[in-house]
Amino acid sequence: MECVFGLVGNGFAIVAADSSAVHSILLHKNNEDKIMALDSHKLIAASGEPGDRVQFTEYVQKNVSLYQFRNGLPLTTAAAANFTRGELATALRKNPYSVNILMAGYDKEAGASLYYIDYIATLHKVDKGAFGYGSYFSLSTMDRHYRSDMTVEEAIELVDQCILEIRSRLVIAPPNFVIKIVDKDGAREYAWRMTVQDVTTAAV
Amino acid sequence: MSIFEYNGSAVVAMVGKNCFAIASDRRLGVQLQTIATDFKRISKIHDRVFIGLSGLATDVQTLYQRLVFRHKLYQLREERDMKPETFASLVSAILYEKRFGPYLCQPVIAGLGDDDKPFICTMDSIGAKELAKDFVVSGTASESLYGACEAMYKPDMEAEELFETISQALLSSVDRDCLSGWGGHVYVVTPTEVKERILKGRMD
């Protein structure tokens, strides 16, 4: 039921993820942030087994930082994506991680890019990608409306259309989504799309 | 569904007069869902040897990286490129190393040997080589490809005619296979040049 999707626009990349932390039939929390910043200009949106998701993305984040400390230069998005794929591929036949990843980044030379890395370490550079049951709705919506030179406003409209489609057509649709963007000014949170918020209980 | 059919693929190679052609489809899927329509299955090892890998996409990428590594080492030690027959033996050995936990790929190797004699071969996922004088096929569309190639092939075709033949054989075969298609990628290699072309077929 985890929905993660993203697209590349004109000089930016946007990723959106649902924010439900689910255990069997129980929703633990509905504002879980599944999009982690690897460094100033990279985002990693992950879906899958919760323990693997957090542990593996933190592992990638720490190694990306280590590279930067050792070499004085940040990794490019392509290099970070290939490193991630390598770690998943090495672990695949020993102790596999069940994490699907969309890695979005901005490099000065290459511009904005989005990488699709699935849990069996298939890597592909894409313009639009999605994981989970939500992908059946978001990919089709993006296929219809996506253009490679979209502005941020147009892309957010498309993301909202995808979220609307998921909310109206997926049987156990996640209530809340987080949207993050990465462009030449860096990676940052763009917006939350909430339908259910935690209610603070009144003091008794 | 078998794990070999998880991503969907079609690769074919044909022999011509002092030239060869190797072609693949471009679909990257996850079972019934199409993720990308520009996936590269054929890779250049050096100017006169190409390898097309069908099967599970993650192993296609891992195996390609391992083979490029081994060929670069060979180039450093021997100060020359590998002959296609030698490369085929290398691929076979690497695949058999994993006999009881194999790479889930079926390679198609095509190259120009000494005296510009074209060489093609295919092997199964554990390295059983199959040499042929005319054409070799692999992937989810392999049965259709066998039929199409048998009908359309004739010996000693020149480069242009070989391109037409392999393209028609590939497109007509993948049109009967739901897991492969979305265009074609054809390399026609003669002693003097390598011509890479993208085919537009039925985009479904």
Interface residues (C-beta under 8 A of the other chain):
Chain A: R85 A89 L92 R93 Y116 D118 I120 A121 T122 L123 H124 V126 G129 S135 Y136 L139
Chain B: N7 L28 V30 Q33 I35 A36 F39 L56 A57 T58 Q61 T62 G101
